Amino acid sequence: MSGKSGDLEDGEKDERAVKMEAAYAKTRKSLIARLDNWEDQRTWDEFYKVYWKLIYAVGLKAGLRSDEAFDVVQETILSIAKQSKKNMYDPEKGSFKSWLMNMTRWRINDQFRKRKKDTAMNIGDMEDDDGKDSIIDRIEDPQSGALERLWDIEWKKNLADAALAKVKAQVSPKQYQIFDCYVIREWDVGRVQEQLGVSMSQVYLAKHRVGKILKKELAKLNEDEG
């Protein structure tokens, strides 16, 4: 019975992953189409691949629906692309991490305002049961630190995921699988050997080689944090 439950959970995860991938592809295609007159499309495509999950996750956890969060992704990156042509980001005034957070915050607020306007929703309906301020109030208020805390958590997770995606493209599927099982999933070396049919030396070699590349990619991405 537990096996069936596990299969069901895996099936549900697979279905969500398929839907996410479809939404990602659609949003990405739409965004790139809106940048079709720009010479640096490839740069923005790469930027999108690195940061879309971060912006999407923060949008969801701020209280948006999936479609609204995807709108935030597209509008945030489009706004950044437009502003970059005017050199609006000044490294001397703050980190890229904070700048991207604020750009995302404004687009999240836009979605809440659009939702309220479209549905004539009373802002009180968005309050927690304990009577605290609504989600939008907490996100809009810089003093609350709500978005900053949420952003910091998702930023770190996104950097790790983005670095792993880059690493995956640089090593063999087998080496990445070994690294994933031994380092990320924390299987013991005996289980890795048995399940993947590899030797102990292959396990340690994969850990060393993939880990070294991962460290390098994380360092590159962390330069953006400033």
N, C-alpha and C positions, 0 to 999 in steps of 0.2 A: 504493500500500500504506500509506504514511504517512497518507493521507487517511482510509482506512478505520479506521486505528488511532485517529486523532483523533476520528472520528465515534463510535467505540466508547467512548472516554473521556468524550466529551460525554454520550453516552447513559447511561453509568454515573453521571455526576455528576447528571444529571436525575433518574434513578431514586432516588438517595440523597436528593436535595432533596425529592422527592415523599414519600418515607418519613418524612423529618424533619418535613415540614410536617404530615403526618397524625398523627405522634406528638405534635407540639407542640399541635395542635388538641385532641387527645384529653386530653392532660395539662392543658391550660388549662381545658377544659370541666369536667374533674373537680375541679380546684382551685376554680374559681368556684362550682361546686355546693356545695362544702364551706364556702363563705363566704356562702351564700345568705341568712343572717339578718342580714348586716351592711349598713349604710347606704352604706359607701364601696366597694362592689364595683368601680365604675369605676376608682377609684384603684388598687386591687390588680391589676386587669386591665392597666392601663398599666404598673405596676411589673413585672408578669410579662413583658410585651412587651420591656421594656428590659433585664432582667437574666437571663432564662432561658437565653440562649445562653452567657453567661459561666459560670453555675453548671454547666450541662451540659458545656461544654468542659473545665472544670477537673475535673469528675467523671470524664470519659473519660480525661484525661491522668494522673489519679491511679491509673488501673488498673481502673476500673469498666466493666461492660458497658453498652451503650446503655440497656437497660431500667432498670438500676440507677441510671444517671446521671439519667434522667428522674424516678425516684423521689426522688432527691436534690433535684432542682429543686422538685418539688411540696412535699416535706416542709420544705425550707428556707424557702420563701416562706410556707407555712402557719405555721411556727413564728414567723417574723418578724411576720406579721399578728397572731398571738395575743399576742406579746410587746409589740407596739406599743400594744395596748389598755391595757397596764400601764406604758407609758412606760419600757420596759427599756433602750432606747438612749439614752445620755447623751452628747451631743456634746462635753461637757467632758472626758470620759474617753478620747476617741479619735475617729478619723475613721470615717465611715460605711463607707468602703472596708474598713477593718480589721475592723469589726464584722461586716459581711456575709461577709467571708472566714472568720471564726471560726464563724459560724452554718453556713456551707457545710462547713467542716472537720468539724464534729460530725456532720453528716448523712452525709458521706462515710464517716466512721468507723463509723457505724451500719450502713451497707450492707456494709462489710467484715466486721463482726462477725456480721451476719445471714447473709452468705454462708458464713462459717466454721461457724456453727451449723447451717445447713441442709445443708451438704455434708460436715460433719466434716473439713473441709480442714485439713491440718497447715500452720501458719503458715510452716513452712520451705519449702513448695512455692511460696511467693510471693517467695522470695529471688532475686536476680539470680545469674547464672552465676558472678560473681566473688566471691560470698559476702557481699556487702554486706547491710545491713539490708533487710527486706522493704518493700514500698511502704507498707503501713499504718504501719509503724514510722516511716518518714520523714515521712509526713503528720501523724502524731500528735505527733511531737517538734518543739516550737516552736524548739528550738535548731538544728535542721538547716537551717531556712530554705527547705526544698524547696517547700512549699506557697506561701510568700510570693513566691518567685521566679516560680513558675507563675502565681499569681494576678495579679501585677503585669503580666505579659505579656498575659494574657487580658483583664485589666481595660481596658488601653489599646485592644486590638483591639475589644472590645465597645463601648467608648465611641464609637469611630469608626463602627462599624456602626449603632449606635443613632442617632447624629446624622445619618448619611446617610439612614436610614429616615424620620426626621422631615423632613429636607430634601426628600425625594422627594415628600412629600405637599403641599409648599408651592410647587413649581415645575411647569412644564409637562413632560410626558414628553419632549418634544424637547430642552428645555434640559438636563434631567437626563442624557439620553443623550449629548449633546455633552460635558457636564462629565465624565461617566464615561469616555468615550473619550479625551478630551484630558488630563484631570488624573489620574484614577485609573489608567487603563490606559497612560497616557503615550504615546499616539499623537502623531506630529508633526502640525502643523496642516494640512498638505497632505493627509494621509491622512484626517483627520477630514472635511475639505471634500469629498473624493472619495467616501468611503464613505457619508456622511450627506446629501450634497447640500445643503450649507450654505455660506454665505460666511464669509470670514475674520472679518468684524465680528461675525457671529453666534457664532462660536467664542469670541472674546474677551469678548463680552457675557455669554455663559453662564458662562464661567470667573469673571468678576467677580461676577455676581449670585448664582449658586449658591454660590460660595466665601464670599461675605459671610454668607449664611444659615447655611452649614455652620459657620463660625467662631462665630456666635452660639449655635447649638445645642450645639456642643462646650463652650462656656463655661458654659452652663446645666448640662450634665451633669457637668462637672468640679467644680462646686460641691459635689457629693456626696462628692468625694474628701476634702475637708476638710483 
